[in-house]
Amino acid sequence: MLEEGKVTCGCGEEVSEEELLARLDAVLEEYRAKPGALIPVLQIAQGLFGYLPEVALKKIALGLNKSYSEVAGVVSFYSFFSTQPRGKHLIRVCLGTACYVRGGKRVLDTLKQKLGVDVGDTTPDRTFTLEVARCFGACGLAPAIMIDDDVHHRVKPNKMDLILDKYREEPAAPDSGNGRGARATARRT
């Protein structure tokens, strides 16, 4: 929330919650009669809000004639969906076998300490959201982390400030897995 009645949607635009809900109503009207509409509607709603607030989930349940528990169950099953606001940058720490053995847990602990958040949480300034993953396919270059769609290889905990500073200074990529853009590059740090 920015100010009373104003929110920043997933696209970064400042709009009222009522406007976002009106946009969601238009989406529900379009998808109401389509079979298998729940997941596409949830994806669109998350793109609008930046996450899936309870008010949106209730509206989706009513609009698609589904129970709230069914909608909430789908949201909790798929890791793509989030019921908490996400940061501008999404950090994923690989804890697959190779990354874990080569220091992935130390990297995660360092990030938790430096950001002041736990896994699944977002920093108070909404710059970073911290998550874990199981494999990026970079096992030979472990430990690895992803920030948005940038893969950082052979990450060392003592270099974490250098990595984070790059993202504190730049805007999110336009579809970075956090619902806000795409950029796929690999960085060795």
C-alpha positions in Angstrom: 0.0 0.0 0.0 1.3 3.4 -0.9 -1.4 5.6 0.5 -5.0 5.1 1.5 -6.7 3.4 -1.4 -3.6 3.4 -3.6 -1.5 0.3 -4.5 1.3 -0.4 -6.9 0.2 -3.1 -9.3 2.5 -5.8 -10.7 3.4 -3.5 -13.6 4.6 -0.8 -11.3 1.7 1.6 -12.0 0.0 3.3 -9.1 -3.7 2.6 -9.1 -6.5 2.2 -6.6 -7.4 -1.3 -5.3 -10.9 -0.7 -6.8 -9.4 -0.2 -10.3 -7.4 -3.4 -10.0 -10.6 -5.3 -8.8 -12.5 -3.8 -11.8 -9.8 -5.1 -14.1 -10.1 -8.5 -12.5 -13.9 -8.3 -13.0 -13.3 -7.8 -16.8 -10.9 -10.8 -16.8 -13.5 -13.0 -14.9 -16.1 -12.0 -17.4 -13.9 -13.1 -20.3 -12.9 -16.4 -18.7 -16.1 -17.3 -16.8 -17.4 -19.8 -19.4 -14.0 -21.3 -20.4 -13.1 -24.7 -19.0 -9.8 -24.7 -17.2 -9.9 -21.0 -16.5 -8.7 -21.0 -12.9 -4.9 -21.1 -13.5 -4.9 -18.5 -16.3 -7.1 -16.2 -14.2 -4.8 -16.6 -11.2 -1.8 -15.8 -13.4 -3.5 -12.6 -14.8 -4.6 -11.6 -11.3 -1.0 -12.0 -9.9 0.2 -9.9 -12.8 -2.3 -7.2 -11.9 -1.7 -7.1 -8.2 1.9 -8.3 -8.1 0.7 -11.1 -5.8 -2.6 -12.7 -4.9 -4.3 -10.9 -2.1 -7.2 -12.5 -0.3 -9.7 -10.1 -1.8 -8.7 -11.2 -5.3 -8.9 -14.9 -4.4 -12.4 -14.4 -3.0 -13.5 -12.5 -6.2 -12.0 -15.3 -8.4 -13.8 -18.0 -6.4 -17.1 -16.2 -6.8 -16.5 -15.2 -10.4 -15.6 -18.7 -11.5 -18.2 -20.4 -9.3 -15.6 -22.3 -7.3 -15.1 -22.7 -3.6 -12.6 -20.5 -1.9 -10.8 -23.6 -0.6 -10.4 -24.9 -4.2 -8.9 -21.6 -5.3 -6.6 -21.3 -2.3 -5.6 -24.9 -2.7 -4.4 -24.3 -6.3 -2.5 -21.2 -5.2 -0.7 -23.0 -2.3 0.1 -26.0 -4.6 2.0 -24.1 -7.3 5.1 -22.3 -6.2 4.7 -19.7 -8.9 1.8 -18.1 -7.1 2.3 -15.9 -4.1 -0.1 -14.6 -1.5 2.5 -12.2 -0.1 3.7 -9.1 -1.9 7.0 -9.8 -3.7 10.0 -7.6 -4.0 11.2 -5.8 -7.1 13.9 -8.6 -7.3 13.4 -12.3 -6.7 16.4 -14.1 -5.2 16.4 -17.9 -5.4 19.2 -19.9 -3.7 19.8 -23.4 -5.1 19.9 -26.0 -2.5 20.2 -29.0 -4.8 22.8 -31.6 -3.8 25.8 -30.1 -5.6 25.0 -26.5 -4.4 24.2 -27.6 -0.9 27.5 -29.6 -0.6 29.5 -26.7 -2.0 28.1 -24.1 0.3 24.6 -23.3 -0.8 23.3 -23.3 2.8 26.0 -20.8 3.9 25.0 -18.6 1.0 21.4 -18.8 2.1 22.2 -18.1 5.7 24.3 -15.1 4.6 21.4 -13.7 2.5 18.9 -14.2 5.3 21.2 -12.3 7.6 22.0 -9.5 5.2 18.4 -9.0 4.1 16.9 -9.5 7.5 14.3 -11.9 6.1 13.6 -15.6 6.1 12.8 -17.8 3.1 9.5 -16.8 1.5 9.7 -13.3 2.9 10.2 -9.9 1.3 12.4 -7.1 2.6 10.4 -4.3 4.3 11.4 -1.9 1.4 10.1 -4.5 -1.1 13.4 -4.6 -2.9 14.1 -8.4 -2.5 12.1 -11.6 -2.0 14.1 -14.6 -0.9 13.3 -18.2 -2.0 15.0 -21.5 -2.4 15.1 -23.8 -5.4 16.3 -27.3 -6.0 18.4 -27.1 -9.2 19.3 -24.6 -11.9 21.3 -27.1 -14.0 24.5 -25.4 -13.0 25.8 -28.2 -10.8 29.4 -27.9 -12.0 29.5 -24.3 -11.1 27.9 -24.6 -7.6 26.9 -23.0 -5.4 24.5 -20.9 -7.6 21.8 -18.3 -7.0 19.4 -16.6 -9.3 18.4 -13.0 -9.0 15.5 -12.4 -11.3 16.7 -14.4 -14.3 20.4 -13.8 -13.8 22.3 -16.9 -12.6 25.3 -16.3 -10.4 27.8 -19.1 -10.3 30.4 -20.1 -7.6 28.9 -17.6 -5.2 30.9 -16.9 -2.1 29.1 -15.5 1.0 31.7 -12.8 1.5 30.9 -11.4 -2.0 27.1 -11.2 -1.3 27.1 -7.4 -0.7 28.7 -6.8 -4.2 26.0 -8.9 -5.8 23.1 -7.3 -3.9 24.4 -3.8 -4.5 24.0 -4.3 -8.3 20.3 -4.9 -7.8 19.7 -2.2 -5.3 20.8 0.2 -8.0 18.9 -1.1 -11.0 15.2 -1.6 -11.7 13.7 -5.1 -12.1 13.8 -6.7 -15.5 10.6 -6.7 -17.4 9.4 -10.4 -16.5 11.9 -11.7 -14.1 10.0 -14.6 -12.6 8.6 -12.3 -10.0 5.8 -11.4 -12.4 7.7 -8.3 -13.7 9.8 -9.1 -16.8 12.5 -11.3 -18.4 16.2 -11.2 -18.7 18.3 -14.4 -18.7 22.1 -14.0 -18.3 24.7 -15.9 -16.3 27.1 -14.0 -14.0 30.1 -15.5 -12.2 30.6 -14.1 -8.8 
